[in-house]
Amino acid sequence: AKLMEGLGIASPVTKGAAGGNQNTYQTQLARQLAEFLPKPLEYHGGVMTLVDVYCLYNRARSSTELVAPDDLVAACKLCESLRLGVRLTTLSSSSAKDGRLPVMELDSFRGAARDRRLLKAAEDAGGAGIAAEDMVRGTYLPVGRAVELLKASEAAGVLCRDEAPGGAVRFFPNWFATRF
């Protein structure tokens, strides 16, 4: 209920308003999704499954015509090429039939923006570093996605990891790459 407050869509895109042109409709839908999604994506740690996006978006449209799953997928695929700040991507998932789970993600959780965010979190943790479990606390970010984000920043040379004998893994600022 807390998430739904203020998420109503005042003027939903419809096929009729797009003049019946499928490409125009999907482009307008992509733009509206990009305006709608940042708040719920932030609330969910920067990433939401496509099924959750579908349900939340259609619920926010209230009593107007619902968006068909195929139209939503097509609109989500357009978001990246239109540079709208969100993108459709996939995560590894043992529960998905093909091992890949489609999700919508904020661009701020990718590349250099992701690295800056995680470097700041690691610096703010002082000498304790950060673990995937620290990242998910207070969010709906899946632990597996937090691990992927940390490993991506490690691969970029921004973070380095410490694996303790008990199996605990923590990430720290890579001072060799960031200070020298």
N, C-alpha and C positions, 0 to 999 in steps of 0.2 A: 504494500500500500504506500509506503514511504517513497519508493522509487516512482510510482505512478503519478504522484502529486506534480502538477505542472507539466506533464508530458503530453497532454492532449494536443492534437493537431488541429489547428483552427480551420485551415483550408486544405484538406487532403487532395492530392493529385488523383484524378480519375481518367479513365480512358476517354470518356466523353469530352472532358476539358482539353485533352490532348488532340482533339479532332479525329480520333480513331487511328492515328498513326502510331504504330507499335514502337518505332524507334524514338519518337518524340515522347511518348508515354514513359518508356523505360528511362530515358535521360532525365525527365522531370522527376520521376520516382527516385532515381539515384541522388539527385540534388536534395530532394526532401529527406531522404534517409540520412544524408550527410549532415543535414541541419538537426535532425532528430536524435541521432545516435551518440554524439559525444557525451552527453550527461549519463545515460545508462552505461555506456562503455567505461567511463571513468569509475562509476559505481562498482562495476564488475572487474576492476583491475585492468582495463584496457582491451578486454577481449570478451566476446559473447558467442555462443554457438549460433549457427544460422537458424536453427529451430527456435531458440529463444528470441532472436531478433524478429523472426516472423511473427511469433505470438505477441510480443510486446508492441510491435509496430501496428499490427492489425487491431489490437486492443485500444491503442491510442487513437486510432481512426474512428472509434466509437461506432456509430450506427451507419456510417457511409459504406459504400461497397468495399469488400475486403480485397486485398491484393492477392492474386494467385501465386502459389509457390514459384512457378516458372518465371513470372514477371519479377518477383523479388530477387531471385537468383541472378537474372539477367541485369537488373539494376545494380545489384551488389558488384557484379563483375565490371561494370562501367566505372565505379567509384575511383579506382586507382588511375585509370587512363584520363579521367576528368580532373584528377588531382584535387579531390574533395576532402582529404584529411583522414579518410577511412578506407579500408581495403578488405577484400575477401581473400582469405588465405586458408591453409589447412594446418592442423596439428596432428601429431602422431596420437593414435588412440587404439587401444586394444579392443574397445567396445564397438568400434565402427567396422562395418563389413570389409572394407578395403584397407583398414588400418589408418585412414585419414579422416579427420573430423573437420568439416567446413566451419569456419568462424569469421566474424567480422572483427577487425582490429583497428585501433587508432594508429595513425602514422607515428605518433609520438612514442609508440612502443616498438619502433623499428630503428635500425641503423644508428646514426650519430645521436639522434634524440634519445633513444633508448640508452646508449652508452653514457650520455651526460646524466640522465636520471639515475642510473645504477651507480655511477661513480660518486655522485652526491650522496646517495643512500649509504654507500660503503664508507665514505669520509665521515658522514654524520654518526656512524656507529662507533666512531673512535677506533680503538685497537681491537674491537670484537669482530669486525667484518660483518658480512651479511650471509644468510643462508636462504634457501628457497622458502623455508618455513617462515622466516621473518617477513618476506615479501608478501605472503598471502594473508598474514594476520590482519584482520579488519577489512578484508576485501573478498571478492568472489573469484579471484584469480586462481586457477587450478595450479596445484603444486608442480605438475609436469610442465606447465607453461612457464612457471617461474624458473625452473631448472633450465629450460631452453633459453630464456632471456639471459640468465647469468652466463651460460656457456657461450652464447653468441658474443657477449661483451668480453668474455675471456679470449675468444678467438680473435676479436678485434684488437686485443692487446691492452684494453682498458682496465680489466680486472685480472687478478691471478688467484688461484685457488690453493687452499690448504686442506688436505685430507688427513683427518685425525685417525689414529689407530682404531678407534671404535666405529669408524665409518662415517662420522660427521664431516660434512663438507661445508666450508665457509669461504667466501670470496672477499678479497681485499683490493684496495686500489693498487694498480701495478705502477709503483713509483719509478721503476726503470723506464717505462714507456711514457709516463706523463710528466716526469720531472727532469729527465736528462736528455 
